[in-house]
Amino acid sequence: MTPFRAAVVQFEPTPDQPATNLATVERLARTAVADGARLVVLPEMCLLGYWHLRRHTPERLHELAELADGPLISQVVALAKDLDAGIGVGFLEDADGALFNAYAVCLPDGTVHVHRKLHAFEHEEIASGSSYTVFDTPWGFRAGVLICWDNNLVENVRITALLGATVLIAPHQTGGTNSRSPHGMKPIPLEVWESGDRARIEEAFNGPSGRGWLMRWLPARAHDNGMFVLFSNGVGRDDDELRTGNAMILDPYGRIVAETPVPAEAVVVADLDLDLVPLATGRRWLRGRRPELYGLLTERQGNELDPRAARFSPEPVDFGNPPTKDSA
C-alpha cells in the first residue's frame, strides 16, 4: 500500500468577506494537517461565497475579484508553506479584466495551479475557462481540478484522466438547487435549516436533493476513470438556497472511503491507497477505448448552448435526427 492522506472540507462562507473566509480556511486547514493530511480541498468560491454573486452588478464583481498572484492567494500560499501541505481554495479571479470562477491549488513549494471553471453560469460577467488543469504533485501523483458543473459533463473527467490525473480535486457548491428536470434536485426550504432540528436537516441533506442525488453520478466519475475523487462542498445557507455538504473521498472503484453526514462545518480525512489505481476497472477500460469511433464527440451538432443558457433554459432538449452509422 502506498498511502497518501488527504482532506475534504465543507463550510458556509460569509458572502463578500474574504478576510473572514480566509481565517476559516486557515483554521480548518490546520485541523486537517494536524490529523495528517498533506492535501486539503476546500469548496468552490469559498473565499467569497457563491450564489449571491448572481445578484451583483458587474462593477461590484470586479471590485471583489482577485488576481491569481494577488494578496489573497498569496496568503494561502504562505499557509501552504507553513503547513507543508497543499491547500485548494475557490475564488473570483481577475485576469486582465476578465472574470473567472477559479480554483487555486497552492503547493508547499510555492507553486500555484489555477483552474478556471469550464462551464460557468453564475453571472453573465463571469467567463468560462478554456483549458484543463492537470499537474504533478510533490507526492508522486498527478492531480486534476474540475469545478462543480465541470464534473457533470463526463467528457471533462475522462479527459482529465487521459491527461494523467489519478486524483481529481472536485470543489462544489451544490445540493438543493432548483433543477428543471422532474427527477433532479429540488430546493430545500430555508426553514429546514433555520429550524435547527438536527434530525430534520440531516434527513433533507442526505435525501434526494443532497447525497441521494450525488450517488446517482459521483461514484461513476471515480469508477469509470479509475481516479480518486476529492469532493468538497459548501454547507448551509447560500443566498436563497441550501448547500448540503456531504463532503466525501471516493476511491478508483467508486467506493466511498470517508464521508460526513453532518450538516455543518466538517473536515473529512482519509488515506488514499494509490496502489489501487493501476488495475482499477476504469483504468483498464481506458486502455480498451477505440478513439476512431468517437469523432462525433468533437463535432458541433448545431444545438449547443453556452453554459448559462444550457443551465437555465426551460426548453426540453431535442437532438433531432442523430447522424446515421454511414454519416458518422
ZADO-1210 file (C-alpha; in nm, 4 decimals, padded with zeros to 6 digits):
<atoms>
<atom x="00.0000" y="00.0000" z="00.0000" code="MET" pos="1"/>
<atom x="00.1207" y="00.3471" z="-00.0936" code="THR" pos="2"/>
<atom x="-00.0950" y="00.5739" z="00.1263" code="PRO" pos="3"/>
<atom x="-00.1466" y="00.9441" z="00.0910" code="PHE" pos="4"/>
<atom x="-00.3618" y="01.1293" z="00.3412" code="ARG" pos="5"/>
<atom x="-00.5967" y="01.3937" z="00.2043" code="ALA" pos="6"/>
<atom x="-00.8801" y="01.6007" z="00.3484" code="ALA" pos="7"/>
<atom x="-01.2001" y="01.7468" z="00.2071" code="VAL" pos="8"/>
<atom x="-01.3741" y="02.0300" z="00.3883" code="VAL" pos="9"/>
<atom x="-01.7257" y="02.1682" z="00.3981" code="GLN" pos="10"/>
<atom x="-01.8170" y="02.5061" z="00.5432" code="PHE" pos="11"/>
<atom x="-02.0513" y="02.8004" z="00.4929" code="GLU" pos="12"/>
<atom x="-01.8652" y="03.1045" z="00.3533" code="PRO" pos="13"/>
<atom x="-01.9583" y="03.4538" z="00.4622" code="THR" pos="14"/>
<atom x="-02.0696" y="03.6472" z="00.1499" code="PRO" pos="15"/>
<atom x="-01.8217" y="03.9089" z="00.0256" code="ASP" pos="16"/>
<atom x="-01.5934" y="03.8748" z="00.3299" code="GLN" pos="17"/>
<atom x="-01.2683" y="03.7222" z="00.2023" code="PRO" pos="18"/>
<atom x="-01.0733" y="03.8014" z="00.5198" code="ALA" pos="19"/>
<atom x="-01.3319" y="03.6209" z="00.7327" code="THR" pos="20"/>
<atom x="-01.3385" y="03.3251" z="00.4966" code="ASN" pos="21"/>
<atom x="-00.9607" y="03.3103" z="00.4792" code="LEU" pos="22"/>
<atom x="-00.9498" y="03.2841" z="00.8572" code="ALA" pos="23"/>
<atom x="-01.1911" y="02.9912" z="00.8370" code="THR" pos="24"/>
<atom x="-00.9789" y="02.8296" z="00.5661" code="VAL" pos="25"/>
<atom x="-00.6706" y="02.8598" z="00.7837" code="GLU" pos="26"/>
<atom x="-00.8429" y="02.7171" z="01.0897" code="ARG" pos="27"/>
<atom x="-00.9851" y="02.4182" z="00.9012" code="LEU" pos="28"/>
<atom x="-00.6631" y="02.3552" z="00.7085" code="ALA" pos="29"/>
<atom x="-00.4672" y="02.3480" z="01.0338" code="ARG" pos="30"/>
<atom x="-00.7187" y="02.0991" z="01.1744" code="THR" pos="31"/>
<atom x="-00.6791" y="01.8742" z="00.8692" code="ALA" pos="32"/>
<atom x="-00.2995" y="01.8900" z="00.8711" code="VAL" pos="33"/>
<atom x="-00.2922" y="01.8152" z="01.2433" code="ALA" pos="34"/>
<atom x="-00.4724" y="01.4925" z="01.1508" code="ASP" pos="35"/>
<atom x="-00.2018" y="01.4093" z="00.8983" code="GLY" pos="36"/>
<atom x="-00.3481" y="01.5486" z="00.5753" code="ALA" pos="37"/>
<atom x="-00.0977" y="01.6551" z="00.3098" code="ARG" pos="38"/>
<atom x="-00.3601" y="01.7991" z="00.0731" code="LEU" pos="39"/>
<atom x="-00.6647" y="01.9967" z="00.1902" code="VAL" pos="40"/>
<atom x="-00.9506" y="02.0586" z="-00.0537" code="VAL" pos="41"/>
<atom x="-01.1973" y="02.3382" z="00.0269" code="LEU" pos="42"/>
<atom x="-01.5156" y="02.4327" z="-00.1607" code="PRO" pos="43"/>
<atom x="-01.5779" y="02.6244" z="-00.4807" code="GLU" pos="44"/>
<atom x="-01.5666" y="03.0039" z="-00.4380" code="MET" pos="45"/>
<atom x="-01.5081" y="02.9532" z="-00.0652" code="CYS" pos="46"/>
<atom x="-01.3134" y="03.2781" z="-00.0220" code="LEU" pos="47"/>
<atom x="-01.6049" y="03.4922" z="-00.1383" code="LEU" pos="48"/>
<atom x="-01.9307" y="03.2989" z="-00.1255" code="GLY" pos="49"/>
<atom x="-02.1171" y="03.1809" z="-00.4314" code="TYR" pos="50"/>
<atom x="-02.4830" y="03.2008" z="-00.5225" code="TRP" pos="51"/>
<atom x="-02.5343" y="03.5614" z="-00.4127" code="HIS" pos="52"/>
<atom x="-02.2833" y="03.6713" z="-00.6788" code="LEU" pos="53"/>
<atom x="-02.5535" y="03.6425" z="-00.9452" code="ARG" pos="54"/>
<atom x="-02.7246" y="03.9447" z="-00.7868" code="ARG" pos="55"/>
<atom x="-02.4188" y="04.1711" z="-00.8033" code="HIS" pos="56"/>
<atom x="-02.3568" y="04.4316" z="-01.0697" code="THR" pos="57"/>
<atom x="-02.0588" y="04.3752" z="-01.2981" code="PRO" pos="58"/>
<atom x="-01.8886" y="04.6666" z="-01.1283" code="GLU" pos="59"/>
<atom x="-01.9255" y="04.5053" z="-00.7872" code="ARG" pos="60"/>
<atom x="-01.7896" y="04.1730" z="-00.9148" code="LEU" pos="61"/>
<atom x="-01.4807" y="04.3483" z="-01.0471" code="HIS" pos="62"/>
<atom x="-01.4326" y="04.5129" z="-00.7079" code="GLU" pos="63"/>
<atom x="-01.4426" y="04.1714" z="-00.5390" code="LEU" pos="64"/>
<atom x="-01.2222" y="03.9866" z="-00.7878" code="ALA" pos="65"/>
<atom x="-00.8618" y="03.8972" z="-00.7051" code="GLU" pos="66"/>
<atom x="-00.5530" y="03.8371" z="-00.9145" code="LEU" pos="67"/>
<atom x="-00.4196" y="03.4822" z="-00.9023" code="ALA" pos="68"/>
<atom x="-00.0916" y="03.6228" z="-00.7691" code="ASP" pos="69"/>
<atom x="-00.2578" y="03.8898" z="-00.5573" code="GLY" pos="70"/>
<atom x="-00.2541" y="03.9294" z="-00.1795" code="PRO" pos="71"/>
<atom x="-00.5403" y="03.6878" z="-00.1060" code="LEU" pos="72"/>
<atom x="-00.3984" y="03.3827" z="-00.2818" code="ILE" pos="73"/>
<atom x="-00.0508" y="03.4817" z="-00.1665" code="SER" pos="74"/>
<atom x="-00.1719" y="03.4365" z="00.1904" code="GLN" pos="75"/>
<atom x="-00.2926" y="03.0873" z="00.1041" code="VAL" pos="76"/>
<atom x="00.0484" y="03.0130" z="-00.0487" code="VAL" pos="77"/>
<atom x="00.2148" y="03.1277" z="00.2726" code="ALA" pos="78"/>
<atom x="-00.0174" y="02.8998" z="00.4708" code="LEU" pos="79"/>
<atom x="00.0663" y="02.6046" z="00.2450" code="ALA" pos="80"/>
<atom x="00.4371" y="02.6636" z="00.3020" code="LYS" pos="81"/>
<atom x="00.3865" y="02.6993" z="00.6760" code="ASP" pos="82"/>
<atom x="00.1864" y="02.3756" z="00.6989" code="LEU" pos="83"/>
<atom x="00.3972" y="02.1906" z="00.4393" code="ASP" pos="84"/>
<atom x="00.0729" y="02.0869" z="00.2703" code="ALA" pos="85"/>
<atom x="-00.1281" y="02.1596" z="-00.0408" code="GLY" pos="86"/>
<atom x="-00.4354" y="02.3810" z="00.0025" code="ILE" pos="87"/>
<atom x="-00.7069" y="02.4282" z="-00.2589" code="GLY" pos="88"/>
<atom x="-00.9402" y="02.7297" z="-00.2440" code="VAL" pos="89"/>
<atom x="-01.2056" y="02.8790" z="-00.4704" code="GLY" pos="90"/>
<atom x="-01.2072" y="03.2492" z="-00.5597" code="PHE" pos="91"/>
<atom x="-01.3257" y="03.5030" z="-00.8172" code="LEU" pos="92"/>
<atom x="-01.0299" y="03.5671" z="-01.0453" code="GLU" pos="93"/>
<atom x="-00.9486" y="03.8895" z="-01.2262" code="ASP" pos="94"/>
<atom x="-00.7369" y="03.8077" z="-01.5316" code="ALA" pos="95"/>
<atom x="-00.6682" y="04.1164" z="-01.7402" code="ASP" pos="96"/>
<atom x="-01.0170" y="04.2460" z="-01.6748" code="GLY" pos="97"/>
<atom x="-01.1945" y="03.9162" z="-01.7412" code="ALA" pos="98"/>
<atom x="-01.3619" y="03.7363" z="-01.4511" code="LEU" pos="99"/>
<atom x="-01.3477" y="03.3640" z="-01.3817" code="PHE" pos="100"/>
<atom x="-01.4853" y="03.1247" z="-01.1243" code="ASN" pos="101"/>
<atom x="-01.1395" y="02.9928" z="-01.0348" code="ALA" pos="102"/>
<atom x="-00.9735" y="02.7455" z="-00.8009" code="TYR" pos="103"/>
<atom x="-00.6153" y="02.7746" z="-00.6795" code="ALA" pos="104"/>
<atom x="-00.4222" y="02.4709" z="-00.5582" code="VAL" pos="105"/>
<atom x="-00.1331" y="02.6120" z="-00.3568" code="CYS" pos="106"/>
<atom x="00.1536" y="02.3683" z="-00.3022" code="LEU" pos="107"/>
<atom x="00.4086" y="02.3804" z="-00.0202" code="PRO" pos="108"/>
<atom x="00.6926" y="02.4723" z="-00.2583" code="ASP" pos="109"/>
<atom x="00.5099" y="02.7943" z="-00.3512" code="GLY" pos="110"/>
<atom x="00.3716" y="02.6658" z="-00.6821" code="THR" pos="111"/>
<atom x="00.0119" y="02.7632" z="-00.7630" code="VAL" pos="112"/>
<atom x="-00.2091" y="02.5835" z="-01.0160" code="HIS" pos="113"/>
<atom x="-00.5248" y="02.7749" z="-01.1123" code="VAL" pos="114"/>
<atom x="-00.8244" y="02.6136" z="-01.2802" code="HIS" pos="115"/>
<atom x="-01.0958" y="02.8263" z="-01.4397" code="ARG" pos="116"/>
<atom x="-01.4404" y="02.6680" z="-01.4378" code="LYS" pos="117"/>
<atom x="-01.5084" y="02.5364" z="-01.7878" code="LEU" pos="118"/>
<atom x="-01.8860" y="02.5734" z="-01.7633" code="HIS" pos="119"/>
<atom x="-01.9523" y="02.8915" z="-01.5659" code="ALA" pos="120"/>
<atom x="-02.3134" y="03.0056" z="-01.5355" code="PHE" pos="121"/>
<atom x="-02.3208" y="03.2160" z="-01.2197" code="GLU" pos="122"/>
<atom x="-02.3270" y="03.5597" z="-01.3848" code="HIS" pos="123"/>
<atom x="-02.3102" y="03.6996" z="-01.7372" code="GLU" pos="124"/>
<atom x="-01.9881" y="03.8780" z="-01.6423" code="GLU" pos="125"/>
<atom x="-01.8126" y="03.5549" z="-01.5354" code="ILE" pos="126"/>
<atom x="-01.6477" y="03.3837" z="-01.8306" code="ALA" pos="127"/>
<atom x="-01.5854" y="03.0124" z="-01.8793" code="SER" pos="128"/>
<atom x="-01.2336" y="02.8771" z="-01.8829" code="GLY" pos="129"/>
<atom x="-01.0926" y="02.7046" z="-02.1889" code="SER" pos="130"/>
<atom x="-00.8287" y="02.4595" z="-02.0665" code="SER" pos="131"/>
<atom x="-00.7837" y="02.1600" z="-01.8417" code="TYR" pos="132"/>
<atom x="-00.5744" y="02.1724" z="-01.5270" code="THR" pos="133"/>
<atom x="-00.3592" y="01.8662" z="-01.4577" code="VAL" pos="134"/>
<atom x="-00.0268" y="01.8856" z="-01.2774" code="PHE" pos="135"/>
<atom x="00.2408" y="01.6867" z="-01.0991" code="ASP" pos="136"/>
<atom x="00.2373" y="01.6999" z="-00.7211" code="THR" pos="137"/>
<atom x="00.5267" y="01.6710" z="-00.4760" code="PRO" pos="138"/>
<atom x="00.3785" y="01.3417" z="-00.3607" code="TRP" pos="139"/>
<atom x="00.4363" y="01.1402" z="-00.6764" code="GLY" pos="140"/>
<atom x="00.0940" y="01.1526" z="-00.8440" code="PHE" pos="141"/>
<atom x="-00.0748" y="01.3808" z="-01.0970" code="ARG" pos="142"/>
<atom x="-00.3818" y="01.5738" z="-00.9871" code="ALA" pos="143"/>
<atom x="-00.6555" y="01.7415" z="-01.1855" code="GLY" pos="144"/>
<atom x="-00.9142" y="02.0049" z="-01.0959" code="VAL" pos="145"/>
<atom x="-01.2742" y="02.0338" z="-01.2158" code="LEU" pos="146"/>
<atom x="-01.5178" y="02.2774" z="-01.0551" code="ILE" pos="147"/>
<atom x="-01.8766" y="02.1775" z="-00.9820" code="CYS" pos="148"/>
<atom x="-02.0678" y="02.1522" z="-01.3136" code="TRP" pos="149"/>
<atom x="-01.7424" y="02.0648" z="-01.4932" code="ASP" pos="150"/>
<atom x="-01.7756" y="01.7257" z="-01.3243" code="ASN" pos="151"/>
<atom x="-02.1264" y="01.6627" z="-01.4536" code="ASN" pos="152"/>
<atom x="-02.0111" y="01.6589" z="-01.8150" code="LEU" pos="153"/>
<atom x="-01.8490" y="01.3188" z="-01.8437" code="VAL" pos="154"/>
<atom x="-01.6050" y="01.4221" z="-02.1164" code="GLU" pos="155"/>
<atom x="-01.4253" y="01.6574" z="-01.8790" code="ASN" pos="156"/>
<atom x="-01.3493" y="01.3873" z="-01.6249" code="VAL" pos="157"/>
<atom x="-01.2414" y="01.1425" z="-01.8951" code="ARG" pos="158"/>
<atom x="-01.0026" y="01.3957" z="-02.0497" code="ILE" pos="159"/>
<atom x="-00.8608" y="01.4791" z="-01.7069" code="THR" pos="160"/>
<atom x="-00.7881" y="01.1081" z="-01.6601" code="ALA" pos="161"/>
<atom x="-00.6339" y="01.0801" z="-02.0068" code="LEU" pos="162"/>
<atom x="-00.4045" y="01.3710" z="-01.9164" code="LEU" pos="163"/>
<atom x="-00.2662" y="01.1520" z="-01.6410" code="GLY" pos="164"/>
<atom x="-00.4552" y="01.2628" z="-01.3306" code="ALA" pos="165"/>
<atom x="-00.5170" y="00.9892" z="-01.0758" code="THR" pos="166"/>
<atom x="-00.6578" y="01.2229" z="-00.8098" code="VAL" pos="167"/>
<atom x="-00.9429" y="01.4570" z="-00.9050" code="LEU" pos="168"/>
<atom x="-00.9930" y="01.7679" z="-00.6916" code="ILE" pos="169"/>
<atom x="-01.3653" y="01.8417" z="-00.7183" code="ALA" pos="170"/>
<atom x="-01.4789" y="02.1567" z="-00.5307" code="PRO" pos="171"/>
<atom x="-01.8519" y="02.2255" z="-00.5429" code="HIS" pos="172"/>
<atom x="-02.1386" y="02.4442" z="-00.4297" code="GLN" pos="173"/>
<atom x="-02.4263" y="02.2029" z="-00.4838" code="THR" pos="174"/>
<atom x="-02.7247" y="02.0302" z="-00.3360" code="GLY" pos="175"/>
<atom x="-03.0673" y="02.1855" z="-00.3043" code="GLY" pos="176"/>
<atom x="-03.0596" y="02.3585" z="-00.6420" code="THR" pos="177"/>
<atom x="-03.3688" y="02.4208" z="-00.8496" code="ASN" pos="178"/>
<atom x="-03.3302" y="02.1670" z="-01.1282" code="SER" pos="179"/>
<atom x="-03.5784" y="02.1835" z="-01.4150" code="ARG" pos="180"/>
<atom x="-03.5505" y="01.8072" z="-01.4546" code="SER" pos="181"/>
<atom x="-03.8579" y="01.6456" z="-01.2949" code="PRO" pos="182"/>
<atom x="-03.6460" y="01.3931" z="-01.1047" code="HIS" pos="183"/>
<atom x="-03.3445" y="01.6167" z="-01.0440" code="GLY" pos="184"/>
<atom x="-03.2562" y="01.8180" z="-00.7349" code="MET" pos="185"/>
<atom x="-03.5119" y="02.0494" z="-00.5812" code="LYS" pos="186"/>
<atom x="-03.4700" y="02.3381" z="-00.3362" code="PRO" pos="187"/>
<atom x="-03.4696" y="02.2507" z="00.0319" code="ILE" pos="188"/>
<atom x="-03.6804" y="02.5080" z="00.2205" code="PRO" pos="189"/>
<atom x="-03.4700" y="02.7565" z="00.4142" code="LEU" pos="190"/>
<atom x="-03.6986" y="02.6930" z="00.7091" code="GLU" pos="191"/>
<atom x="-03.5464" y="02.3447" z="00.7404" code="VAL" pos="192"/>
<atom x="-03.2037" y="02.4964" z="00.8095" code="TRP" pos="193"/>
<atom x="-03.3385" y="02.7743" z="01.0286" code="GLU" pos="194"/>
<atom x="-03.5339" y="02.5258" z="01.2417" code="SER" pos="195"/>
<atom x="-03.2132" y="02.3968" z="01.3992" code="GLY" pos="196"/>
<atom x="-03.3675" y="02.0492" z="01.4074" code="ASP" pos="197"/>
<atom x="-03.0589" y="01.8323" z="01.3503" code="ARG" pos="198"/>
<atom x="-03.2512" y="01.5175" z="01.2543" code="ALA" pos="199"/>
<atom x="-03.4700" y="01.7069" z="01.0080" code="ARG" pos="200"/>
<atom x="-03.1708" y="01.8814" z="00.8482" code="ILE" pos="201"/>
<atom x="-02.9764" y="01.5550" z="00.8145" code="GLU" pos="202"/>
<atom x="-03.2754" y="01.3866" z="00.6522" code="GLU" pos="203"/>
<atom x="-03.3045" y="01.6664" z="00.3954" code="ALA" pos="204"/>
<atom x="-02.9323" y="01.6960" z="00.3232" code="PHE" pos="205"/>
<atom x="-02.8870" y="01.3202" z="00.2820" code="ASN" pos="206"/>
<atom x="-03.2059" y="01.2833" z="00.0779" code="GLY" pos="207"/>
<atom x="-03.2783" y="01.3050" z="-00.2974" code="PRO" pos="208"/>
<atom x="-03.1761" y="01.6727" z="-00.3231" code="SER" pos="209"/>
<atom x="-02.8424" y="01.6131" z="-00.1486" code="GLY" pos="210"/>
<atom x="-02.6457" y="01.2922" z="-00.1016" code="ARG" pos="211"/>
<atom x="-02.9089" y="01.0906" z="-00.2882" code="GLY" pos="212"/>
<atom x="-02.8513" y="01.2998" z="-00.5989" code="TRP" pos="213"/>
<atom x="-02.4727" y="01.2736" z="-00.5677" code="LEU" pos="214"/>
<atom x="-02.4938" y="00.8948" z="-00.5513" code="MET" pos="215"/>
<atom x="-02.6551" y="00.8875" z="-00.8954" code="ARG" pos="216"/>
<atom x="-02.3377" y="01.0069" z="-01.0676" code="TRP" pos="217"/>
<atom x="-02.0401" y="01.0941" z="-00.8473" code="LEU" pos="218"/>
<atom x="-01.9190" y="00.7356" z="-00.7826" code="PRO" pos="219"/>
<atom x="-01.9324" y="00.6718" z="-01.1578" code="ALA" pos="220"/>
<atom x="-01.6883" y="00.9550" z="-01.2259" code="ARG" pos="221"/>
<atom x="-01.4370" y="00.7856" z="-00.9964" code="ALA" pos="222"/>
<atom x="-01.5057" y="00.4297" z="-01.1092" code="HIS" pos="223"/>
<atom x="-01.5279" y="00.4825" z="-01.4851" code="ASP" pos="224"/>
<atom x="-01.1984" y="00.6717" z="-01.4955" code="ASN" pos="225"/>
<atom x="-01.0063" y="00.4868" z="-01.2243" code="GLY" pos="226"/>
<atom x="-00.9487" y="00.8017" z="-01.0169" code="MET" pos="227"/>
<atom x="-00.9722" y="00.9108" z="-00.6568" code="PHE" pos="228"/>
<atom x="-01.2255" y="01.1940" z="-00.6244" code="VAL" pos="229"/>
<atom x="-01.1935" y="01.4544" z="-00.3502" code="LEU" pos="230"/>
<atom x="-01.5425" y="01.6055" z="-00.3236" code="PHE" pos="231"/>
<atom x="-01.5669" y="01.9262" z="-00.1202" code="SER" pos="232"/>
<atom x="-01.8849" y="02.1286" z="-00.0906" code="ASN" pos="233"/>
<atom x="-02.0486" y="02.4210" z="00.0777" code="GLY" pos="234"/>
<atom x="-02.2929" y="02.3536" z="00.3599" code="VAL" pos="235"/>
<atom x="-02.5754" y="02.5649" z="00.4942" code="GLY" pos="236"/>
<atom x="-02.7305" y="02.8810" z="00.3572" code="ARG" pos="237"/>
<atom x="-02.6107" y="03.0071" z="00.0187" code="ASP" pos="238"/>
<atom x="-02.8219" y="03.3137" z="-00.0592" code="ASP" pos="239"/>
<atom x="-03.1738" y="03.1731" z="-00.1105" code="ASP" pos="240"/>
<atom x="-03.0659" y="02.8087" z="-00.1400" code="GLU" pos="241"/>
<atom x="-02.9180" y="02.5487" z="00.0937" code="LEU" pos="242"/>
<atom x="-02.5965" y="02.3597" z="00.0188" code="ARG" pos="243"/>
<atom x="-02.5962" y="02.0077" z="00.1545" code="THR" pos="244"/>
<atom x="-02.2307" y="01.9392" z="00.2383" code="GLY" pos="245"/>
<atom x="-02.1838" y="01.5604" z="00.2023" code="ASN" pos="246"/>
<atom x="-01.8043" y="01.6044" z="00.1757" code="ALA" pos="247"/>
<atom x="-01.6515" y="01.2720" z="00.0770" code="MET" pos="248"/>
<atom x="-01.3492" y="01.0920" z="-00.0653" code="ILE" pos="249"/>
<atom x="-01.4049" y="00.8185" z="-00.3231" code="LEU" pos="250"/>
<atom x="-01.1577" y="00.5584" z="-00.4460" code="ASP" pos="251"/>
<atom x="-01.0944" y="00.4470" z="-00.8081" code="PRO" pos="252"/>
<atom x="-01.3680" y="00.1844" z="-00.7754" code="TYR" pos="253"/>
<atom x="-01.6278" y="00.4454" z="-00.6832" code="GLY" pos="254"/>
<atom x="-01.6317" y="00.3313" z="-00.3221" code="ARG" pos="255"/>
<atom x="-01.6685" y="00.5921" z="-00.0501" code="ILE" pos="256"/>
<atom x="-01.3528" y="00.5856" z="00.1607" code="VAL" pos="257"/>
<atom x="-01.4752" y="00.8502" z="00.4045" code="ALA" pos="258"/>
<atom x="-01.7622" y="01.0989" z="00.4275" code="GLU" pos="259"/>
<atom x="-01.9574" y="01.3069" z="00.6722" code="THR" pos="260"/>
<atom x="-02.3340" y="01.3014" z="00.7194" code="PRO" pos="261"/>
<atom x="-02.3025" y="01.6036" z="00.9483" code="VAL" pos="262"/>
<atom x="-02.4998" y="01.9053" z="00.8162" code="PRO" pos="263"/>
<atom x="-02.2441" y="02.1521" z="00.9483" code="ALA" pos="264"/>
<atom x="-01.8829" y="02.2591" z="00.9133" code="GLU" pos="265"/>
<atom x="-01.6686" y="01.9443" z="00.8896" code="ALA" pos="266"/>
<atom x="-01.3272" y="01.8086" z="00.7893" code="VAL" pos="267"/>
<atom x="-01.3104" y="01.4606" z="00.6354" code="VAL" pos="268"/>
<atom x="-00.9690" y="01.2919" z="00.6331" code="VAL" pos="269"/>
<atom x="-00.8752" y="00.9626" z="00.4676" code="ALA" pos="270"/>
<atom x="-00.5767" y="00.7678" z="00.3379" code="ASP" pos="271"/>
<atom x="-00.5703" y="00.7169" z="-00.0388" code="LEU" pos="272"/>
<atom x="-00.4260" y="00.3778" z="-00.1366" code="ASP" pos="273"/>
<atom x="-00.2573" y="00.4905" z="-00.4582" code="LEU" pos="274"/>
<atom x="-00.1709" y="00.1305" z="-00.5439" code="ASP" pos="275"/>
<atom x="-00.5380" y="00.0805" z="-00.6325" code="LEU" pos="276"/>
<atom x="-00.5090" y="00.2956" z="-00.9441" code="VAL" pos="277"/>
<atom x="-00.3112" y="00.0867" z="-01.1976" code="PRO" pos="278"/>
<atom x="-00.5501" y="-00.2108" z="-01.2064" code="LEU" pos="279"/>
<atom x="-00.8711" y="-00.0225" z="-01.1354" code="ALA" pos="280"/>
<atom x="-01.1560" y="-00.1179" z="-01.3666" code="THR" pos="281"/>
<atom x="-01.1805" y="00.2304" z="-01.5128" code="GLY" pos="282"/>
<atom x="-00.8101" y="00.2364" z="-01.5968" code="ARG" pos="283"/>
<atom x="-00.8449" y="-00.0896" z="-01.7864" code="ARG" pos="284"/>
<atom x="-01.1475" y="00.0499" z="-01.9667" code="TRP" pos="285"/>
<atom x="-00.9379" y="00.3480" z="-02.0764" code="LEU" pos="286"/>
<atom x="-00.6990" y="00.1048" z="-02.2422" code="ARG" pos="287"/>
<atom x="-00.9890" y="-00.0525" z="-02.4304" code="GLY" pos="288"/>
<atom x="-01.1083" y="00.2681" z="-02.5921" code="ARG" pos="289"/>
<atom x="-01.1410" y="00.2963" z="-02.9714" code="ARG" pos="290"/>
<atom x="-01.0833" y="00.6691" z="-03.0332" code="PRO" pos="291"/>
<atom x="-01.1506" y="00.6352" z="-03.4046" code="GLU" pos="292"/>
<atom x="-01.5172" y="00.5781" z="-03.3170" code="LEU" pos="293"/>
<atom x="-01.5574" y="00.8927" z="-03.1080" code="TYR" pos="294"/>
<atom x="-01.5219" y="01.1712" z="-03.3621" code="GLY" pos="295"/>
<atom x="-01.8841" y="01.2706" z="-03.3090" code="LEU" pos="296"/>
<atom x="-01.7963" y="01.3880" z="-02.9584" code="LEU" pos="297"/>
<atom x="-01.5825" y="01.6674" z="-03.1018" code="THR" pos="298"/>
<atom x="-01.8240" y="01.7789" z="-03.3730" code="GLU" pos="299"/>
<atom x="-02.0766" y="02.0548" z="-03.3156" code="ARG" pos="300"/>
<atom x="-02.4344" y="01.9413" z="-03.3760" code="GLN" pos="301"/>
<atom x="-02.5753" y="02.2921" z="-03.4115" code="GLY" pos="302"/>
<atom x="-02.7851" y="02.2801" z="-03.0947" code="ASN" pos="303"/>
<atom x="-02.5157" y="02.3570" z="-02.8381" code="GLU" pos="304"/>
<atom x="-02.5805" y="02.6335" z="-02.5857" code="LEU" pos="305"/>
<atom x="-02.3422" y="02.8382" z="-02.3759" code="ASP" pos="306"/>
<atom x="-02.3247" y="02.7206" z="-02.0122" code="PRO" pos="307"/>
<atom x="-02.5667" y="02.9839" z="-01.8768" code="ARG" pos="308"/>
<atom x="-02.8271" y="02.9109" z="-02.1412" code="ALA" pos="309"/>
<atom x="-02.7859" y="02.5364" z="-02.1014" code="ALA" pos="310"/>
<atom x="-02.8138" y="02.5604" z="-01.7220" code="ARG" pos="311"/>
<atom x="-03.1220" y="02.7837" z="-01.7127" code="PHE" pos="312"/>
<atom x="-03.3112" y="02.7101" z="-02.0354" code="SER" pos="313"/>
<atom x="-03.6669" y="02.5867" z="-01.9658" code="PRO" pos="314"/>
<atom x="-03.6912" y="02.4264" z="-02.3094" code="GLU" pos="315"/>
<atom x="-03.6895" y="02.0459" z="-02.3489" code="PRO" pos="316"/>
<atom x="-03.3772" y="01.9088" z="-02.5152" code="VAL" pos="317"/>
<atom x="-03.4297" y="01.7661" z="-02.8630" code="ASP" pos="318"/>
<atom x="-03.1301" y="01.6421" z="-03.0574" code="PHE" pos="319"/>
<atom x="-03.3454" y="01.5891" z="-03.3667" code="GLY" pos="320"/>
<atom x="-03.2249" y="01.3303" z="-03.6119" code="ASN" pos="321"/>
<atom x="-02.8908" y="01.1910" z="-03.4921" code="PRO" pos="322"/>
<atom x="-02.6256" y="01.1092" z="-03.7540" code="PRO" pos="323"/>
<atom x="-02.6636" y="00.7658" z="-03.9053" code="THR" pos="324"/>
<atom x="-02.3961" y="00.4998" z="-03.8940" code="LYS" pos="325"/>
<atom x="-02.2942" y="00.5819" z="-04.2509" code="ASP" pos="326"/>
<atom x="-02.2680" y="00.9567" z="-04.1856" code="SER" pos="327"/>
<atom x="-02.0886" y="00.9350" z="-03.8523" code="ALA" pos="328"/>
</atoms>
